[in-house]
Amino acid sequence: MRKLIARLWGAGQRGMAARGRRLPADAGMNTAEYAVGTLAAVAFAGVLMKVLMSDPVQGALTGIITKALN
């Protein structure tokens, strides 16, 4: 039993590889997390674009740029 535990939870790359082979249920978890993160980033970008395209924000940004150039 100790040999099995040492092999599964051993230090270094060999131990990590042994754990990866033993747990196939987590194989697609990273892909799902990236998909959710990408979806959240796209939603945030859409909201940010909507805010930046509004008239008050565009007027304020134009005023700041004009003042900086003069």
PDB file of N, CA, C and O in Angstrom, chain B, residues numbered from 101:
ATOM      1  N   MET B 101       0.820  -1.193   0.000  1.00  0.00           N
ATOM      2  CA  MET B 101       0.000   0.000   0.000  1.00  0.00           C
ATOM      3  C   MET B 101       0.865   1.258   0.000  1.00  0.00           C
ATOM      4  O   MET B 101       0.559   2.219  -0.705  1.00  0.00           O
ATOM      5  N   ARG B 102       1.947   1.258   0.789  1.00  0.00           N
ATOM      6  CA  ARG B 102       2.823   2.422   0.834  1.00  0.00           C
ATOM      7  C   ARG B 102       3.477   2.677  -0.512  1.00  0.00           C
ATOM      8  O   ARG B 102       3.654   3.832  -0.900  1.00  0.00           O
ATOM      9  N   LYS B 103       3.836   1.630  -1.226  1.00  0.00           N
ATOM     10  CA  LYS B 103       4.442   1.798  -2.541  1.00  0.00           C
ATOM     11  C   LYS B 103       3.454   2.440  -3.513  1.00  0.00           C
ATOM     12  O   LYS B 103       3.828   3.295  -4.316  1.00  0.00           O
ATOM     13  N   LEU B 104       2.200   2.024  -3.434  1.00  0.00           N
ATOM     14  CA  LEU B 104       1.179   2.602  -4.307  1.00  0.00           C
ATOM     15  C   LEU B 104       0.976   4.077  -3.998  1.00  0.00           C
ATOM     16  O   LEU B 104       0.906   4.894  -4.917  1.00  0.00           O
ATOM     17  N   ILE B 105       0.881   4.430  -2.733  1.00  0.00           N
ATOM     18  CA  ILE B 105       0.715   5.834  -2.352  1.00  0.00           C
ATOM     19  C   ILE B 105       1.939   6.640  -2.758  1.00  0.00           C
ATOM     20  O   ILE B 105       1.801   7.754  -3.264  1.00  0.00           O
ATOM     21  N   ALA B 106       3.131   6.101  -2.545  1.00  0.00           N
ATOM     22  CA  ALA B 106       4.348   6.809  -2.930  1.00  0.00           C
ATOM     23  C   ALA B 106       4.402   7.017  -4.434  1.00  0.00           C
ATOM     24  O   ALA B 106       4.853   8.066  -4.894  1.00  0.00           O
ATOM     25  N   ARG B 107       3.951   6.041  -5.206  1.00  0.00           N
ATOM     26  CA  ARG B 107       3.976   6.177  -6.660  1.00  0.00           C
ATOM     27  C   ARG B 107       2.931   7.187  -7.131  1.00  0.00           C
ATOM     28  O   ARG B 107       3.203   7.959  -8.050  1.00  0.00           O
ATOM     29  N   LEU B 108       1.744   7.200  -6.526  1.00  0.00           N
ATOM     30  CA  LEU B 108       0.693   8.128  -6.943  1.00  0.00           C
ATOM     31  C   LEU B 108       0.969   9.555  -6.510  1.00  0.00           C
ATOM     32  O   LEU B 108       0.691  10.486  -7.266  1.00  0.00           O
ATOM     33  N   TRP B 109       1.503   9.753  -5.326  1.00  0.00           N
ATOM     34  CA  TRP B 109       1.701  11.093  -4.786  1.00  0.00           C
ATOM     35  C   TRP B 109       3.164  11.463  -4.656  1.00  0.00           C
ATOM     36  O   TRP B 109       3.503  12.368  -3.893  1.00  0.00           O
ATOM     37  N   GLY B 110       4.034  10.789  -5.380  1.00  0.00           N
ATOM     38  CA  GLY B 110       5.470  11.034  -5.314  1.00  0.00           C
ATOM     39  C   GLY B 110       5.832  12.403  -5.856  1.00  0.00           C
ATOM     40  O   GLY B 110       5.072  13.006  -6.613  1.00  0.00           O
ATOM     41  N   ALA B 111       6.993  12.886  -5.462  1.00  0.00           N
ATOM     42  CA  ALA B 111       7.460  14.207  -5.908  1.00  0.00           C
ATOM     43  C   ALA B 111       8.016  14.112  -7.318  1.00  0.00           C
ATOM     44  O   ALA B 111       8.427  13.041  -7.765  1.00  0.00           O
ATOM     45  N   GLY B 112       8.023  15.236  -8.010  1.00  0.00           N
ATOM     46  CA  GLY B 112       8.633  15.304  -9.334  1.00  0.00           C
ATOM     47  C   GLY B 112       7.668  14.986 -10.451  1.00  0.00           C
ATOM     48  O   GLY B 112       6.489  14.711 -10.228  1.00  0.00           O
ATOM     49  N   GLN B 113       8.200  15.029 -11.662  1.00  0.00           N
ATOM     50  CA  GLN B 113       7.389  14.821 -12.859  1.00  0.00           C
ATOM     51  C   GLN B 113       6.826  13.407 -12.919  1.00  0.00           C
ATOM     52  O   GLN B 113       5.695  13.208 -13.363  1.00  0.00           O
ATOM     53  N   ARG B 114       7.601  12.428 -12.480  1.00  0.00           N
ATOM     54  CA  ARG B 114       7.130  11.053 -12.541  1.00  0.00           C
ATOM     55  C   ARG B 114       5.876  10.867 -11.692  1.00  0.00           C
ATOM     56  O   ARG B 114       4.938  10.186 -12.107  1.00  0.00           O
ATOM     57  N   GLY B 115       5.858  11.472 -10.504  1.00  0.00           N
ATOM     58  CA  GLY B 115       4.680  11.379  -9.649  1.00  0.00           C
ATOM     59  C   GLY B 115       3.482  12.099 -10.246  1.00  0.00           C
ATOM     60  O   GLY B 115       2.351  11.621 -10.152  1.00  0.00           O
ATOM     61  N   MET B 116       3.731  13.246 -10.860  1.00  0.00           N
ATOM     62  CA  MET B 116       2.640  13.991 -11.493  1.00  0.00           C
ATOM     63  C   MET B 116       2.069  13.210 -12.664  1.00  0.00           C
ATOM     64  O   MET B 116       0.853  13.181 -12.854  1.00  0.00           O
ATOM     65  N   ALA B 117       2.932  12.576 -13.453  1.00  0.00           N
ATOM     66  CA  ALA B 117       2.462  11.789 -14.591  1.00  0.00           C
ATOM     67  C   ALA B 117       1.639  10.602 -14.111  1.00  0.00           C
ATOM     68  O   ALA B 117       0.632  10.253 -14.727  1.00  0.00           O
ATOM     69  N   ALA B 118       2.059   9.988 -13.028  1.00  0.00           N
ATOM     70  CA  ALA B 118       1.306   8.851 -12.505  1.00  0.00           C
ATOM     71  C   ALA B 118      -0.068   9.292 -12.029  1.00  0.00           C
ATOM     72  O   ALA B 118      -1.051   8.579 -12.236  1.00  0.00           O
ATOM     73  N   ARG B 119      -0.151  10.448 -11.397  1.00  0.00           N
ATOM     74  CA  ARG B 119      -1.462  10.945 -10.965  1.00  0.00           C
ATOM     75  C   ARG B 119      -2.336  11.265 -12.156  1.00  0.00           C
ATOM     76  O   ARG B 119      -3.535  10.983 -12.139  1.00  0.00           O
ATOM     77  N   GLY B 120      -1.750  11.854 -13.200  1.00  0.00           N
ATOM     78  CA  GLY B 120      -2.525  12.204 -14.387  1.00  0.00           C
ATOM     79  C   GLY B 120      -3.104  10.981 -15.064  1.00  0.00           C
ATOM     80  O   GLY B 120      -4.217  11.035 -15.586  1.00  0.00           O
ATOM     81  N   ARG B 121      -2.381   9.896 -15.067  1.00  0.00           N
ATOM     82  CA  ARG B 121      -2.886   8.678 -15.691  1.00  0.00           C
ATOM     83  C   ARG B 121      -3.973   8.033 -14.855  1.00  0.00           C
ATOM     84  O   ARG B 121      -4.820   7.315 -15.387  1.00  0.00           O
ATOM     85  N   ARG B 122      -3.962   8.278 -13.565  1.00  0.00           N
ATOM     86  CA  ARG B 122      -4.917   7.617 -12.673  1.00  0.00           C
ATOM     87  C   ARG B 122      -6.267   8.338 -12.611  1.00  0.00           C
ATOM     88  O   ARG B 122      -7.253   7.744 -12.174  1.00  0.00           O
ATOM     89  N   LEU B 123      -6.335   9.600 -13.036  1.00  0.00           N
ATOM     90  CA  LEU B 123      -7.561  10.384 -12.902  1.00  0.00           C
ATOM     91  C   LEU B 123      -8.089  10.850 -14.257  1.00  0.00           C
ATOM     92  O   LEU B 123      -8.000  12.040 -14.560  1.00  0.00           O
ATOM     93  N   PRO B 124      -8.630   9.967 -15.074  1.00  0.00           N
ATOM     94  CA  PRO B 124      -9.102  10.382 -16.392  1.00  0.00           C
ATOM     95  C   PRO B 124     -10.399  11.187 -16.347  1.00  0.00           C
ATOM     96  O   PRO B 124     -10.774  11.770 -17.364  1.00  0.00           O
ATOM     97  N   ALA B 125     -11.096  11.245 -15.218  1.00  0.00           N
ATOM     98  CA  ALA B 125     -12.362  11.963 -15.136  1.00  0.00           C
ATOM     99  C   ALA B 125     -12.183  13.475 -15.287  1.00  0.00           C
ATOM    100  O   ALA B 125     -13.132  14.160 -15.667  1.00  0.00           O
ATOM    101  N   ASP B 126     -10.990  14.017 -14.998  1.00  0.00           N
ATOM    102  CA  ASP B 126     -10.745  15.447 -15.096  1.00  0.00           C
ATOM    103  C   ASP B 126     -10.182  15.867 -16.449  1.00  0.00           C
ATOM    104  O   ASP B 126      -9.701  16.991 -16.590  1.00  0.00           O
ATOM    105  N   ALA B 127     -10.231  15.000 -17.429  1.00  0.00           N
ATOM    106  CA  ALA B 127      -9.566  15.253 -18.708  1.00  0.00           C
ATOM    107  C   ALA B 127     -10.079  16.511 -19.404  1.00  0.00           C
ATOM    108  O   ALA B 127      -9.273  17.244 -19.978  1.00  0.00           O
ATOM    109  N   GLY B 128     -11.376  16.793 -19.380  1.00  0.00           N
ATOM    110  CA  GLY B 128     -11.918  17.942 -20.098  1.00  0.00           C
ATOM    111  C   GLY B 128     -12.175  19.165 -19.243  1.00  0.00           C
ATOM    112  O   GLY B 128     -12.741  20.142 -19.733  1.00  0.00           O
ATOM    113  N   MET B 129     -11.785  19.145 -18.005  1.00  0.00           N
ATOM    114  CA  MET B 129     -12.093  20.247 -17.101  1.00  0.00           C
ATOM    115  C   MET B 129     -11.430  21.545 -17.528  1.00  0.00           C
ATOM    116  O   MET B 129     -12.068  22.596 -17.459  1.00  0.00           O
ATOM    117  N   ASN B 130     -10.191  21.519 -17.962  1.00  0.00           N
ATOM    118  CA  ASN B 130      -9.509  22.753 -18.348  1.00  0.00           C
ATOM    119  C   ASN B 130     -10.183  23.411 -19.534  1.00  0.00           C
ATOM    120  O   ASN B 130     -10.312  24.635 -19.567  1.00  0.00           O
ATOM    121  N   THR B 131     -10.609  22.636 -20.497  1.00  0.00           N
ATOM    122  CA  THR B 131     -11.269  23.183 -21.676  1.00  0.00           C
ATOM    123  C   THR B 131     -12.564  23.894 -21.288  1.00  0.00           C
ATOM    124  O   THR B 131     -12.855  24.972 -21.808  1.00  0.00           O
ATOM    125  N   ALA B 132     -13.328  23.317 -20.401  1.00  0.00           N
ATOM    126  CA  ALA B 132     -14.569  23.944 -19.956  1.00  0.00           C
ATOM    127  C   ALA B 132     -14.290  25.250 -19.216  1.00  0.00           C
ATOM    128  O   ALA B 132     -15.019  26.227 -19.388  1.00  0.00           O
ATOM    129  N   GLU B 133     -13.251  25.272 -18.404  1.00  0.00           N
ATOM    130  CA  GLU B 133     -12.915  26.499 -17.679  1.00  0.00           C
ATOM    131  C   GLU B 133     -12.471  27.598 -18.635  1.00  0.00           C
ATOM    132  O   GLU B 133     -12.822  28.762 -18.444  1.00  0.00           O
ATOM    133  N   TYR B 134     -11.704  27.242 -19.658  1.00  0.00           N
ATOM    134  CA  TYR B 134     -11.292  28.237 -20.646  1.00  0.00           C
ATOM    135  C   TYR B 134     -12.495  28.761 -21.423  1.00  0.00           C
ATOM    136  O   TYR B 134     -12.554  29.947 -21.747  1.00  0.00           O
ATOM    137  N   ALA B 135     -13.446  27.895 -21.722  1.00  0.00           N
ATOM    138  CA  ALA B 135     -14.635  28.321 -22.457  1.00  0.00           C
ATOM    139  C   ALA B 135     -15.459  29.316 -21.636  1.00  0.00           C
ATOM    140  O   ALA B 135     -15.936  30.317 -22.170  1.00  0.00           O
ATOM    141  N   VAL B 136     -15.623  29.046 -20.357  1.00  0.00           N
ATOM    142  CA  VAL B 136     -16.373  29.957 -19.496  1.00  0.00           C
ATOM    143  C   VAL B 136     -15.623  31.277 -19.338  1.00  0.00           C
ATOM    144  O   VAL B 136     -16.239  32.343 -19.347  1.00  0.00           O
ATOM    145  N   GLY B 137     -14.313  31.217 -19.196  1.00  0.00           N
ATOM    146  CA  GLY B 137     -13.517  32.444 -19.087  1.00  0.00           C
ATOM    147  C   GLY B 137     -13.574  33.276 -20.351  1.00  0.00           C
ATOM    148  O   GLY B 137     -13.665  34.502 -20.285  1.00  0.00           O
ATOM    149  N   THR B 138     -13.521  32.619 -21.510  1.00  0.00           N
ATOM    150  CA  THR B 138     -13.620  33.331 -22.784  1.00  0.00           C
ATOM    151  C   THR B 138     -14.980  33.982 -22.936  1.00  0.00           C
ATOM    152  O   THR B 138     -15.077  35.127 -23.378  1.00  0.00           O
ATOM    153  N   LEU B 139     -16.025  33.266 -22.576  1.00  0.00           N
ATOM    154  CA  LEU B 139     -17.380  33.813 -22.656  1.00  0.00           C
ATOM    155  C   LEU B 139     -17.525  35.031 -21.740  1.00  0.00           C
ATOM    156  O   LEU B 139     -18.143  36.022 -22.128  1.00  0.00           O
ATOM    157  N   ALA B 140     -16.973  34.968 -20.555  1.00  0.00           N
ATOM    158  CA  ALA B 140     -17.037  36.108 -19.632  1.00  0.00           C
ATOM    159  C   ALA B 140     -16.254  37.302 -20.179  1.00  0.00           C
ATOM    160  O   ALA B 140     -16.694  38.444 -20.043  1.00  0.00           O
ATOM    161  N   ALA B 141     -15.098  37.047 -20.795  1.00  0.00           N
ATOM    162  CA  ALA B 141     -14.296  38.132 -21.369  1.00  0.00           C
ATOM    163  C   ALA B 141     -15.025  38.800 -22.527  1.00  0.00           C
ATOM    164  O   ALA B 141     -14.978  40.022 -22.665  1.00  0.00           O
ATOM    165  N   VAL B 142     -15.692  38.016 -23.352  1.00  0.00           N
ATOM    166  CA  VAL B 142     -16.440  38.578 -24.485  1.00  0.00           C
ATOM    167  C   VAL B 142     -17.624  39.403 -23.980  1.00  0.00           C
ATOM    168  O   VAL B 142     -17.906  40.476 -24.513  1.00  0.00           O
ATOM    169  N   ALA B 143     -18.309  38.910 -22.965  1.00  0.00           N
ATOM    170  CA  ALA B 143     -19.429  39.664 -22.398  1.00  0.00           C
ATOM    171  C   ALA B 143     -18.947  40.987 -21.803  1.00  0.00           C
ATOM    172  O   ALA B 143     -19.583  42.023 -21.994  1.00  0.00           O
ATOM    173  N   PHE B 144     -17.830  40.950 -21.085  1.00  0.00           N
ATOM    174  CA  PHE B 144     -17.275  42.182 -20.507  1.00  0.00           C
ATOM    175  C   PHE B 144     -16.862  43.157 -21.603  1.00  0.00           C
ATOM    176  O   PHE B 144     -17.091  44.361 -21.483  1.00  0.00           O
ATOM    177  N   ALA B 145     -16.251  42.642 -22.675  1.00  0.00           N
ATOM    178  CA  ALA B 145     -15.854  43.502 -23.794  1.00  0.00           C
ATOM    179  C   ALA B 145     -17.069  44.152 -24.443  1.00  0.00           C
ATOM    180  O   ALA B 145     -17.010  45.316 -24.839  1.00  0.00           O
ATOM    181  N   GLY B 146     -18.160  43.418 -24.554  1.00  0.00           N
ATOM    182  CA  GLY B 146     -19.385  43.982 -25.122  1.00  0.00           C
ATOM    183  C   GLY B 146     -19.940  45.112 -24.271  1.00  0.00           C
ATOM    184  O   GLY B 146     -20.340  46.152 -24.794  1.00  0.00           O
ATOM    185  N   VAL B 147     -19.964  44.910 -22.968  1.00  0.00           N
ATOM    186  CA  VAL B 147     -20.454  45.958 -22.063  1.00  0.00           C
ATOM    187  C   VAL B 147     -19.534  47.176 -22.111  1.00  0.00           C
ATOM    188  O   VAL B 147     -20.009  48.311 -22.152  1.00  0.00           O
ATOM    189  N   LEU B 148     -18.229  46.946 -22.107  1.00  0.00           N
ATOM    190  CA  LEU B 148     -17.270  48.044 -22.165  1.00  0.00           C
ATOM    191  C   LEU B 148     -17.409  48.827 -23.468  1.00  0.00           C
ATOM    192  O   LEU B 148     -17.343  50.057 -23.462  1.00  0.00           O
ATOM    193  N   MET B 149     -17.598  48.136 -24.564  1.00  0.00           N
ATOM    194  CA  MET B 149     -17.766  48.808 -25.853  1.00  0.00           C
ATOM    195  C   MET B 149     -19.042  49.646 -25.877  1.00  0.00           C
ATOM    196  O   MET B 149     -19.056  50.754 -26.413  1.00  0.00           O
ATOM    197  N   LYS B 150     -20.101  49.115 -25.300  1.00  0.00           N
ATOM    198  CA  LYS B 150     -21.368  49.855 -25.239  1.00  0.00           C
ATOM    199  C   LYS B 150     -21.195  51.143 -24.430  1.00  0.00           C
ATOM    200  O   LYS B 150     -21.719  52.192 -24.805  1.00  0.00           O
ATOM    201  N   VAL B 151     -20.459  51.057 -23.318  1.00  0.00           N
ATOM    202  CA  VAL B 151     -20.234  52.232 -22.474  1.00  0.00           C
ATOM    203  C   VAL B 151     -19.368  53.258 -23.213  1.00  0.00           C
ATOM    204  O   VAL B 151     -19.661  54.453 -23.193  1.00  0.00           O
ATOM    205  N   LEU B 152     -18.306  52.786 -23.861  1.00  0.00           N
ATOM    206  CA  LEU B 152     -17.404  53.710 -24.544  1.00  0.00           C
ATOM    207  C   LEU B 152     -18.034  54.354 -25.776  1.00  0.00           C
ATOM    208  O   LEU B 152     -17.602  55.427 -26.195  1.00  0.00           O
ATOM    209  N   MET B 153     -19.034  53.726 -26.355  1.00  0.00           N
ATOM    210  CA  MET B 153     -19.690  54.289 -27.530  1.00  0.00           C
ATOM    211  C   MET B 153     -20.828  55.257 -27.172  1.00  0.00           C
ATOM    212  O   MET B 153     -21.424  55.872 -28.056  1.00  0.00           O
ATOM    213  N   SER B 154     -21.123  55.386 -25.886  1.00  0.00           N
ATOM    214  CA  SER B 154     -22.184  56.305 -25.479  1.00  0.00           C
ATOM    215  C   SER B 154     -21.729  57.749 -25.673  1.00  0.00           C
ATOM    216  O   SER B 154     -20.537  58.048 -25.608  1.00  0.00           O
ATOM    217  N   ASP B 155     -22.689  58.637 -25.911  1.00  0.00           N
ATOM    218  CA  ASP B 155     -22.378  60.046 -26.190  1.00  0.00           C
ATOM    219  C   ASP B 155     -21.642  60.757 -25.052  1.00  0.00           C
ATOM    220  O   ASP B 155     -20.667  61.458 -25.322  1.00  0.00           O
ATOM    221  N   PRO B 156     -22.064  60.607 -23.790  1.00  0.00           N
ATOM    222  CA  PRO B 156     -21.343  61.322 -22.725  1.00  0.00           C
ATOM    223  C   PRO B 156     -19.875  60.889 -22.599  1.00  0.00           C
ATOM    224  O   PRO B 156     -18.997  61.725 -22.386  1.00  0.00           O
ATOM    225  N   VAL B 157     -19.622  59.617 -22.728  1.00  0.00           N
ATOM    226  CA  VAL B 157     -18.242  59.129 -22.584  1.00  0.00           C
ATOM    227  C   VAL B 157     -17.413  59.578 -23.784  1.00  0.00           C
ATOM    228  O   VAL B 157     -16.264  59.987 -23.614  1.00  0.00           O
ATOM    229  N   GLN B 158     -17.961  59.511 -24.971  1.00  0.00           N
ATOM    230  CA  GLN B 158     -17.219  59.972 -26.149  1.00  0.00           C
ATOM    231  C   GLN B 158     -16.912  61.466 -26.059  1.00  0.00           C
ATOM    232  O   GLN B 158     -15.821  61.901 -26.429  1.00  0.00           O
ATOM    233  N   GLY B 159     -17.871  62.250 -25.569  1.00  0.00           N
ATOM    234  CA  GLY B 159     -17.630  63.681 -25.387  1.00  0.00           C
ATOM    235  C   GLY B 159     -16.532  63.945 -24.378  1.00  0.00           C
ATOM    236  O   GLY B 159     -15.684  64.812 -24.592  1.00  0.00           O
ATOM    237  N   ALA B 160     -16.540  63.205 -23.280  1.00  0.00           N
ATOM    238  CA  ALA B 160     -15.515  63.382 -22.259  1.00  0.00           C
ATOM    239  C   ALA B 160     -14.133  62.990 -22.789  1.00  0.00           C
ATOM    240  O   ALA B 160     -13.153  63.694 -22.548  1.00  0.00           O
ATOM    241  N   LEU B 161     -14.056  61.886 -23.499  1.00  0.00           N
ATOM    242  CA  LEU B 161     -12.771  61.457 -24.059  1.00  0.00           C
ATOM    243  C   LEU B 161     -12.266  62.439 -25.110  1.00  0.00           C
ATOM    244  O   LEU B 161     -11.072  62.735 -25.162  1.00  0.00           O
ATOM    245  N   THR B 162     -13.162  62.941 -25.941  1.00  0.00           N
ATOM    246  CA  THR B 162     -12.765  63.932 -26.946  1.00  0.00           C
ATOM    247  C   THR B 162     -12.251  65.199 -26.271  1.00  0.00           C
ATOM    248  O   THR B 162     -11.268  65.789 -26.721  1.00  0.00           O
ATOM    249  N   GLY B 163     -12.903  65.614 -25.207  1.00  0.00           N
ATOM    250  CA  GLY B 163     -12.473  66.790 -24.463  1.00  0.00           C
ATOM    251  C   GLY B 163     -11.094  66.600 -23.844  1.00  0.00           C
ATOM    252  O   GLY B 163     -10.268  67.512 -23.873  1.00  0.00           O
ATOM    253  N   ILE B 164     -10.847  65.437 -23.291  1.00  0.00           N
ATOM    254  CA  ILE B 164      -9.547  65.146 -22.665  1.00  0.00           C
ATOM    255  C   ILE B 164      -8.442  65.147 -23.719  1.00  0.00           C
ATOM    256  O   ILE B 164      -7.370  65.709 -23.498  1.00  0.00           O
ATOM    257  N   ILE B 165      -8.701  64.520 -24.859  1.00  0.00           N
ATOM    258  CA  ILE B 165      -7.689  64.447 -25.918  1.00  0.00           C
ATOM    259  C   ILE B 165      -7.429  65.850 -26.505  1.00  0.00           C
ATOM    260  O   ILE B 165      -6.282  66.223 -26.753  1.00  0.00           O
ATOM    261  N   THR B 166      -8.499  66.610 -26.720  1.00  0.00           N
ATOM    262  CA  THR B 166      -8.340  67.954 -27.272  1.00  0.00           C
ATOM    263  C   THR B 166      -7.542  68.847 -26.316  1.00  0.00           C
ATOM    264  O   THR B 166      -6.670  69.604 -26.742  1.00  0.00           O
ATOM    265  N   LYS B 167      -7.851  68.749 -25.019  1.00  0.00           N
ATOM    266  CA  LYS B 167      -7.140  69.535 -24.019  1.00  0.00           C
ATOM    267  C   LYS B 167      -5.664  69.142 -23.948  1.00  0.00           C
ATOM    268  O   LYS B 167      -4.798  69.998 -23.771  1.00  0.00           O
ATOM    269  N   ALA B 168      -5.381  67.841 -24.088  1.00  0.00           N
ATOM    270  CA  ALA B 168      -4.003  67.368 -24.015  1.00  0.00           C
ATOM    271  C   ALA B 168      -3.191  67.812 -25.216  1.00  0.00           C
ATOM    272  O   ALA B 168      -1.992  68.063 -25.093  1.00  0.00           O
ATOM    273  N   LEU B 169      -3.826  67.911 -26.380  1.00  0.00           N
ATOM    274  CA  LEU B 169      -3.110  68.294 -27.596  1.00  0.00           C
ATOM    275  C   LEU B 169      -2.876  69.797 -27.687  1.00  0.00           C
ATOM    276  O   LEU B 169      -1.987  70.235 -28.417  1.00  0.00           O
ATOM    277  N   ASN B 170      -3.654  70.592 -26.964  1.00  0.00           N
ATOM    278  CA  ASN B 170      -3.506  72.062 -27.034  1.00  0.00           C
ATOM    279  C   ASN B 170      -2.511  72.566 -26.059  1.00  0.00           C
ATOM    280  O   ASN B 170      -2.270  73.771 -25.989  1.00  0.00           O
TER     281      ASN B 170
END
